């Protein structure tokens, strides 16, 4: 896999989002809600993160499921998922090596209690790295992305799991926000760093995002 070629095919200026790249969602030992064959994307993701550069990538946001011990999350038909991503457990930790991301690219975090990053109100974005913590004050999710878009950020790059659940929800919410702001954005999804539970990213895009400005890099 040519990671440099992937980077060359990305916009000249973009914001990267890593969706729910947490232990419980990867088929690792002890995982509670593993996506089959997902651990194979961890190392490639790490290798890609190493070659990011500030001149092109203007920031990286990592989302996390972050549940209380008694929280029950359900599928659309009401069937409960197995317990997963309990706060401060190994299963809730991000498993890709975000420490590989070169300075001074700022790193941000969004913790949520449901699969859809946009569903809950009063969700905040916080800084992850020490440098960003000195200059960034925690702010609401919507204001964070509104400010990005209003400042001219119109290219968003997405990776993570699961393609057909949390990744899909994140993309849909991002398009909805841009539409609210009357701004046209472009979303690029990095297929080598995504894994679906029931549907892979090409199928998700074809079925759920027809007519949207969305690209898939294989």
C-alpha positions as CSV (number, residue, x, y, z in Angstrom):
1,X,0.0,0.0,0.0
2,X,1.5,3.3,-1.1
3,X,0.6,5.7,1.7
4,X,2.4,8.6,0.1
5,X,0.2,8.2,-3.0
6,X,-2.9,8.3,-0.7
7,X,-1.6,11.6,0.7
8,X,-1.0,13.0,-2.8
9,X,-4.6,12.3,-3.8
10,X,-6.0,14.3,-0.8
11,X,-6.9,18.0,-1.0
12,X,-4.1,20.5,-0.5
13,X,-5.8,21.5,2.8
14,X,-8.0,19.2,4.9
15,X,-9.2,18.3,8.3
16,X,-9.0,14.6,9.3
17,X,-11.5,12.7,11.5
18,X,-10.8,9.3,13.0
19,X,-14.1,7.7,14.0
20,X,-14.2,5.4,17.1
21,X,-10.9,3.7,16.6
22,X,-11.2,2.0,20.0
23,X,-10.2,-1.3,21.4
24,X,-13.6,-2.8,21.8
25,X,-14.4,-2.3,18.1
26,X,-11.4,-4.1,16.8
27,X,-11.0,-7.9,16.9
28,X,-8.2,-7.9,19.5
29,X,-8.0,-10.1,22.5
30,X,-10.5,-9.1,25.1
31,X,-12.6,-6.8,22.8
32,X,-16.2,-6.6,23.7
33,X,-17.8,-5.6,20.3
34,X,-15.3,-6.5,17.6
35,X,-15.8,-5.9,14.0
36,X,-14.5,-8.9,12.0
37,X,-11.1,-8.5,10.4
38,X,-10.7,-5.0,11.7
39,X,-7.4,-5.3,13.4
40,X,-5.7,-5.5,10.0
41,X,-6.3,-1.8,9.5
42,X,-4.5,-0.6,12.6
43,X,-1.0,-0.8,11.4
44,X,-1.7,0.8,8.0
45,X,-3.5,3.6,9.8
46,X,-0.5,4.1,12.0
47,X,1.8,4.3,9.0
48,X,-0.4,6.8,7.4
49,X,-0.6,9.0,10.5
50,X,3.2,9.2,10.5
51,X,3.4,10.9,7.2
52,X,0.8,13.6,7.7
53,X,2.2,17.1,7.4
54,X,1.1,20.4,8.8
55,X,1.2,22.1,5.4
56,X,-1.7,19.9,4.3
57,X,-3.5,18.5,7.4
58,X,-4.7,21.3,9.6
59,X,-6.0,19.2,12.4
60,X,-7.1,15.7,13.5
61,X,-10.2,14.9,15.6
62,X,-10.7,11.5,17.2
63,X,-14.2,10.5,18.3
64,X,-14.8,8.0,21.1
65,X,-17.7,6.1,22.4
66,X,-17.6,6.8,26.2
67,X,-20.1,4.9,28.2
68,X,-21.1,4.6,31.8
69,X,-21.0,1.0,33.2
70,X,-24.8,0.7,33.2
71,X,-25.3,2.2,29.7
72,X,-27.1,0.0,27.1
73,X,-26.8,0.9,23.5
74,X,-29.2,-0.6,21.0
75,X,-29.5,-1.4,17.4
76,X,-32.2,0.3,15.3
77,X,-34.5,-2.7,16.0
78,X,-34.0,-2.4,19.7
79,X,-31.6,-5.3,20.2
80,X,-29.0,-4.4,22.8
81,X,-25.3,-4.4,21.8
82,X,-22.9,-6.1,24.1
83,X,-21.3,-3.8,26.7
84,X,-18.5,-1.8,25.1
85,X,-16.3,1.3,25.5
86,X,-16.9,1.7,29.2
87,X,-15.2,4.9,30.5
88,X,-11.6,4.6,31.4
89,X,-11.2,1.0,30.3
90,X,-8.9,-0.6,27.8
91,X,-11.8,-1.1,25.5
92,X,-12.5,2.6,25.3
93,X,-8.9,3.6,24.5
94,X,-8.0,4.7,21.0
95,X,-5.8,2.0,19.5
96,X,-4.3,3.8,16.6
97,X,-1.0,5.6,17.4
98,X,-2.1,9.2,17.4
99,X,1.2,10.1,19.0
100,X,2.8,9.4,15.6
101,X,1.1,12.4,14.2
102,X,3.8,15.1,13.6
103,X,3.8,18.4,15.4
104,X,2.4,21.0,15.1
105,X,-0.8,19.3,13.8
106,X,-3.4,19.9,16.5
107,X,-5.2,16.9,18.0
108,X,-8.8,17.0,19.3
109,X,-11.2,14.6,21.0
110,X,-15.0,14.2,21.0
111,X,-16.4,11.8,23.5
112,X,-20.0,10.7,23.1
113,X,-22.6,8.3,24.6
114,X,-24.2,7.2,21.4
115,X,-23.0,6.0,18.0
116,X,-24.1,9.2,16.2
117,X,-21.5,11.9,17.0
118,X,-24.2,14.6,16.2
119,X,-27.1,13.2,18.1
120,X,-26.4,14.5,21.6
121,X,-26.6,18.1,22.6
122,X,-23.9,19.9,24.7
123,X,-21.1,17.7,23.4
124,X,-17.7,19.4,23.7
125,X,-14.5,19.2,21.7
126,X,-11.3,19.1,23.8
127,X,-7.6,19.2,23.0
128,X,-5.6,16.0,23.1
129,X,-2.0,17.0,22.8
130,X,-0.1,19.3,25.2
131,X,0.7,22.0,22.7
132,X,-3.0,22.3,21.6
133,X,-4.1,22.3,25.3
134,X,-2.2,25.5,25.8
135,X,-3.9,27.4,23.0
136,X,-7.4,25.8,22.7
137,X,-10.3,26.3,25.0
138,X,-12.9,23.4,25.0
139,X,-15.8,24.3,22.8
140,X,-19.1,22.8,21.7
141,X,-19.1,20.3,18.9
142,X,-21.3,22.4,16.6
143,X,-19.4,25.7,17.2
144,X,-16.1,23.9,16.6
145,X,-17.2,22.6,13.1
146,X,-19.1,25.8,12.3
147,X,-15.9,27.8,12.9
148,X,-13.9,25.4,10.8
149,X,-16.3,25.7,7.9
150,X,-16.7,29.5,8.2
151,X,-12.9,29.8,8.2
152,X,-12.8,28.1,4.8
153,X,-12.3,24.5,5.7
154,X,-14.3,22.7,3.1
155,X,-12.4,19.4,2.7
156,X,-12.8,16.8,5.4
157,X,-11.1,13.4,5.3
158,X,-12.6,10.5,7.3
159,X,-11.4,7.1,8.5
160,X,-12.5,4.7,11.2
161,X,-15.1,2.1,12.2
162,X,-17.7,1.0,11.7
163,X,-18.2,2.1,8.1
164,X,-21.9,1.5,8.1
165,X,-22.6,2.8,11.6
166,X,-20.5,5.5,13.3
167,X,-18.6,6.6,10.2
168,X,-21.8,6.9,8.2
169,X,-23.5,8.9,11.0
170,X,-20.5,11.2,11.3
171,X,-20.5,11.9,7.5
172,X,-24.2,12.5,7.5
173,X,-24.1,15.0,10.3
174,X,-21.2,16.9,8.7
175,X,-23.1,17.3,5.5
176,X,-26.2,18.4,7.4
177,X,-24.2,21.1,9.2
178,X,-22.7,22.3,6.0
179,X,-26.1,22.5,4.4
180,X,-27.4,24.5,7.4
181,X,-24.5,26.9,6.8
182,X,-25.2,27.0,3.1
183,X,-21.6,25.9,2.4
184,X,-20.6,23.2,0.0
185,X,-18.1,20.8,1.5
186,X,-16.3,17.7,0.1
187,X,-15.8,14.5,2.1
188,X,-13.0,12.0,1.2
189,X,-13.1,8.6,2.9
190,X,-10.0,6.5,3.3
191,X,-11.1,3.0,2.5
192,X,-7.9,1.3,3.6
193,X,-8.4,2.7,7.1
194,X,-12.1,1.8,7.5
195,X,-14.0,-1.4,8.2
196,X,-17.7,-2.1,8.2
197,X,-19.8,-4.4,10.4
198,X,-22.3,-5.3,7.7
199,X,-21.5,-3.0,4.7
200,X,-18.1,-1.6,3.5
201,X,-17.6,2.0,2.6
202,X,-18.2,1.7,-1.1
203,X,-21.6,0.3,-0.5
204,X,-22.4,2.8,2.2
205,X,-21.5,5.7,-0.1
206,X,-23.6,4.3,-3.0
207,X,-26.6,3.6,-0.9
208,X,-26.6,6.4,1.6
209,X,-24.8,9.4,0.0
210,X,-25.8,9.4,-3.6
211,X,-25.5,12.9,-5.0
212,X,-23.2,14.1,-2.2
213,X,-19.7,15.5,-2.7
214,X,-18.0,12.4,-1.4
215,X,-15.0,10.6,-2.6
216,X,-13.6,7.2,-1.7
217,X,-9.9,6.5,-1.9
218,X,-9.1,2.8,-2.2
